[in-house]
Amino acid sequence: MNKNTVNPFRWKSDFSVDIAELDDDHQMLFELLNHLRATIECGEASALPWIIDDLLQYSIYHFRHEEDMMEECHYPFMENHKLVHRMLENRLHDFVKNPEYKENLEAATWLMGFFAEWLKDHIAGMDKNYSECIQDHEEGVNCAN
């Protein structure tokens, strides 16, 4: 695969939710996407199952971390946010379980693009919305009121 066909995924300050530990999680997801991109570009199909599983497992870790913080601050839209997380997890699980995709560079390229766009849209939309609630909670204010 030509290096120019896939753009690297870069963290931008615009993606910040102003909560350092969640920004760190998001940055790690971008790093995992770049690892997947590099693997695809090198044609290392045999490494795809492990890298995609790493992406799935870290996504699950991050989602639970984020959900715990939303629960602590009584974020009023948490259930909807969790539902969106579960939908992505299910999509990733389905991908990982499908033997046709196990070492398929074309399928991995699709997954990478899908996940990257999902992540950017999710951070810019849903994740930015909880930021104030979590920050207020850390300052002793309950955003559910």
N, C-alpha and C positions, 0 to 999 in steps of 0.2 A: 504494500500500500504506500502511496506517495505521501510524504510528510505534509504536503500542502493541502491534502484533501480533508484533513481534520484539524480544526483549530484547537490549540491548547485551552484548557479551562482555567481561567484566572480569577482569583478572588479579587473583588473590588470593594472599596470602602462603602460603596452604595449598598452592598449586601449586608452590612452590619446591622444587627438588631440591638446594638448597644448593650449587650450582655456578654461579657468576655468569654465565659465558658461555652456559651452556645455559638458564638462566633468561631471559637476554636473548633468546635464540632463541625460546623459548616465548612471551615477551611480544610479539615481532614477529608470531608466528602469530596471536595474539589481535588485534593491530592490523589485520592483513590481513583477518581475519574481520569486523571492524568496518567496514572499507572496503567489503567486499562487502555487508554489511548496509545501509550508507548508500546504496550504488548501487542496490540492490533497492528500498529505500524511496522513492528518487527516480524510480524507473521507468526508469532509464537502461540499457535492455537492450543497446544497442549497445556499452557499455563492459564488459559481462560477460566476453567472451572474454579480454580482457587482464587483468582482475582475477583471474579464476579461474586463468589461467596463472601470474600472479605467486604466487598461493597454492601452486600445484603446484611451481613452481621453488624457492620458499623452503622448502617442506616437504622437497624432495629435498636441498637444501643442508644443512638442519638435520639430517636423518636421517644423512647422511654424516659430519657433524661429530660427532654423538652416537656413531655407530658407531666412528669413529676413536678417540674417547676410551675407549670400552668395550674396543676391541682393545688399546690401550696398557696397560690395567690387567688384561688377561686375564680380563675379566668372563665367568664360566662360562655365563651364559645368553644370550650375545651372538647366537648363531645364531638362536634363537627370536625374539629382539627384532628382528633384521634381517628375518626372515620377515614379521613383523607390519608392519614399515615397507613392505616390498615390496607386501604386500597392499593397503595404503592407496594407495600410489603407482599401482598398477594400476587401482584403482577411480577415482582422479582422472584418470588418462590416458584411461580408457574414457569418462568423462564429457566430457572436453575434445574427444575425437575424434568424438563423436556429433553429427552436424549438427542433430538435433532439439533439442539443448540449447544450441546456440551462443548464442542471444540470448533464452533462455526464462527469464523471471523466476520462474515457478513451479518449474522444475527447479533453478534457482540457489538458491531458498529452501530446497528439500529438501537440496541439497548443503551449504549453509551449516549447517543444523541437524545433519545427519549428521556433518560434519567437526568442529563445535564439541563435540558429545557425545563423539565418538571421541577428540578431543584431550584433553578433561578426564579421561576415563576412562584414557587411555594415560598421561598424566602422573601421575595419582594412583596408578596401579597399577604398570605396568612401569617407568616412568622413575624413580620413587621407589626402586625396588629396586636400581638400579645406583649410586645416589648414594654409598653408603658405600664401594663398591669403588673408584670413581674418587677419592674423597677419600683413602682409604688409599694408593692408588697415588701420589698427589701427595705423601704423607708418607713414601714409600719402603716401603710394605707391599704385598705381593702378595696380592690377595684370592682367587686361584685355589688357594692352599695350604690 
